[in-house]
Amino acid sequence: MMWACLLHDVGGSFSGSSLSEILTVLKFLSLIVSALFYSTAHLYTSHGTNHKMITIICAFFTLLTCVSGVTVVTQSLLITVNKGETAKLDCNLGTVTDSGARWYKQTPGGVPQFVLVFYHGSSSPLYGSGFSAPKFTSTHSSKSDYSLIISNVDVGDSAVYYCNTWDSSAVVFSQGTTLNVIDFPLAPPVLTLLPPSTEALKESKATLVCLAEDISVALVHVSWTVNGRSVTEGVWSSATEKQQDKTFKMSSSLTIDSSDWTDNVDFSCEVSVGSTFYKKSISNSQCY
């Protein structure tokens, strides 16, 4: 997700009635803040006004999407294109059909920038400051399927692009699409998968760590599998960090039940660089 889904973990510490009361208050607040969101978005689009306000409001709404039963907005996770080509990023708005799609660009460590908003009943998109046609355009194939099209891409277009919409109870963001624009051959990263420590295995939970070094690009995607099955719970990944040799490094961890390690379960860390995937696997039997 674009920001941490904090209330997902907090909710587990409340009783059902307490959490229900919290959600009621949050939904009430969302109606108030929604007006701020759209007025701020308009100001940002027309006058380039303080984008930090949008960032705060977007974060607020993302928290709401984690706990309310709103629609799910989906995008592909990773797209890699060569410099000068055209990138097409797709977004499905789920059950929403009348709100249109809004797109944001976020570079590593940067503030999200409003790119454009497009509604299927409109003749053309409404653009944010610094974005315009013909480089940035948008199309739709249905009332819930939209695309952001970036022409003649450059390395500077590499970023995570988020699609969002309004579903009558909250603004809902997708998980984002990572766009990698490359203009040179990508070397394979060096992967190291570290097993849980002996001390950690004495507890109920333990952690595996995947280190990726000598990465050619700043934007990568990391995923974990357990016995070949994709998992997202218990996964944490750092941002990439640029090194003196202009490569990047990052780490990702997976928290597991200690019993899974002793039961000789197979764990794999997979890192995508460009359009190529690199995988490292480990199990208890491989370590002893």
N, C-alpha and C positions, 0 to 999 in steps of 0.2 A: 504494500500500500504506500501511498504518497507520504503519509505520516503514521506514526505508531498508533495502533488501535488500543489505547490505554485502558478504556473502560471494559474491554473484553476480560482482562485479568482482574480488574477491580470488582467486576460484577460477581465473581465467584465468592467474594467474602461477605456479600449481603444476603439477607433472606429474600425469598421470592417477593414478599410484599414490599420490602424496602427498595429493591431494584425496580419494581414496577413504579413506585413513587418517583424515583430518580428519572426514569424514562419519560414519565408524564411531564415533569418539569423541563427536561431537555427538549421535548417536542414543542412545548409551549414557547421556550426560548428560540427554537428554530424559526417559528413564525415571525418573531420579532427581528431576528438577525437576517432573515431572508431579504427583507426590505433593504437592509444595509448592504447585503451582497450585491443585489442588482443595481442599486444606485452607485455603489463604489465601482462596480464593473463598468458602468456607463462612463463614469468620470475617467476611469483608467483608459478606456478605449478612446474617448474623445480628447482628453487633455494630458494623458500620461501621469495622472495623479497617483501619489503614494501607493505603490504596489504592495507594501508591507501589510496594509490593511486587508487586502485580498488574501494574502498568505494566511493571516490569522483567522479570517472568516472561513477559508477553505479547510483549515485544520480543524476548526470547530465542527463543521459539517461532516468531515470524515469521521470524527468520533461518533457522531450520531448514526452514521451508516453501519457502524459495528454493532450497535445495540438495538436499533429499530428494524422492523421488518420491511425495509424498503427494497426496491428493485436492485438487481446486480448488474453493473455495467462491466462489460468484458472487452479486452483487447488482446492481441497477440503479444507475447512477452518480448520478442527480440526480432529485429529486422536489420540485415546488413546489406548495404549497397556500396557500389564504387562511386568515387567522386565524379560528378557530372551526370549521374543517372537520376531517375525520378523515384522517389520513395512514396509508397502508398500505405498509410496506416489506417487500419479498419477499427471501428468501434461499434459494438452492439449495445443499445440502450435497454435491453431487456423488455419489460412490459410497458415502458414509457414510449408513447407514440406522438406526443404533441408538444414536447418541450425543446426539441432541437439538441444539438451537440456543441459543447464548448471545449476548446482545446487549449492546453497550457504546455509550455516548454520549460524544463528544468535541467540545467547543466550541473555536474557534480559540485556540491558546495554552494550552488547559487540559489537565488530566489526564483520561484515560479513566475514565468512571464505569460500573460494572456496573449494567445495567438489570434484566435478568431472564434466567432460563434456563427453557426449556420442552422437555419430552420428549413424544413422541407418545403414550406410554403413561400419561402423568400427567393428572390432572383439571384442574390449574391450574398456572401458572408459579410459580417461586420468585423473589422480587424482591430487588433490591439496595436499599441504604439510600436513602430519598428517592423511591423509585418504587413505585407500587402501582396496583391496579385501582380504579376502572374506567378511569382515564385511559390506563394502559399495560396492554395485553393481548397475547396471542399465540395464533395458530392454526396449523394445519398441514393441507395438502391431501394429503400423502403422507409417508412416513417420511424423505424428504430435502428436502421443500419446506415451509418455515416462513415465517410473516409476523409482523412486529411492528406492532401497531396502536396508534396514538396518537390519542386522541379529544380534541375541543375544543382543537386546537393553539393555542399562543400563540407570539409571536415568540421567547420564551426557549427554545422547543423546537427552534429552528434549530440544527443541529449535523451532524456526520458520525456516522452510526450503523454500527457494525461488527458483523458476525455471525461467530461462530466455532464450531468443533466439534473433536472429538477423533477421529482416524482410526486409532488404535492405535500410531502411531509419533511423532506430534507434534500439538500444538494448531495448527489452521489458521485463519487469519483471511482474510476477504474483503478486497476493495479499499475497501469501505465505500460507503454511500449518503449523499449530501449532501441534507439536508432543509432547504429554504428555506421559512419561514413569512412571508408578506408581509401587511401591512395598509395598503399605500399603493401608488399606481402606480409602476412601476419605469421610470426614465429609461434610455435606451440609454447604454452606456459609450463613452468616446472611445478608439479603438484606434489604435496606431501600430506599424507593423512595420518594423524597421530591418534593412537588408541587412548582410552581412559587410563588415568594413573591408578596404581594399585590402591592408594589411599582413597581415591574417589569411589572405587568399586566396593568399598566397605559400607557406603551409604546406599540409599535406595535409588538415587539418580547419579548418572555419570555423564561425562561430556567427551565427544570426539571433536577434533579440530582439523580442519582442512586448510592448508596454507597454499596459496597460489602466488608464484613469483615469476618474474621475467614476462609479465603480460604486456602485449604490444599496444593495447588500447585501454582507455580509461573506463569504458563502460562494458561490463561483463555481467553475465547472469549465472548464478550458482544454484544448483538443486541437489537434493539428497534423496537417496532411495534406501529402503530397508527390505532386504530379500527381493529386490527388483520392483518394489512398490514405492511410488513417489510419496514423500511425506513433507509437510510444511510445519507441523506443530513441533515446537522445541528448536526451531532453526533460527539462527541469528547470523547475519553477514555484515561485515564492515564495508565502508566505502573503499575504493581503490586509492592507493597512496603512491604518488609519483616519486621515482628514485632518481639518483644523480645520473644514471645512464639512460634516462628518459623512458625506461620501462615502468611498469606499475606492479604493485603487490597488494594483496588483500587476504583476509581470512574469513572463514565461516565455521560455525560450530553447530553441533547437533546434540541436544540433551536427550538421553535415553534412560530407560529402566536398566539398572545394573544387571538384572536377571537376563535381559536380552543379550548382553555381551557374553555372559557365562553359558548361555544356551547356543553359542556359536552362530548367531545371526550374522548375515552378510550386510555390511554397510558400504555405500558408495557415495562419493562426492563427485559431481559433474560440473565442469566450468565451460561455458560457451564463450569463445573468442571469435568474433566475426560470425561466420556461419558454420564453424567447426566446433564440435564438442569433444572435450577431453575428460576422461573419467579415471578416478583412483578408487580402489576398493580395499576393504580390510575386514577381517573377522578374527575372533579369538584364536582359532586354529592356526592362522597365518603368523601370529605373534609368538607362538611357543612351539 
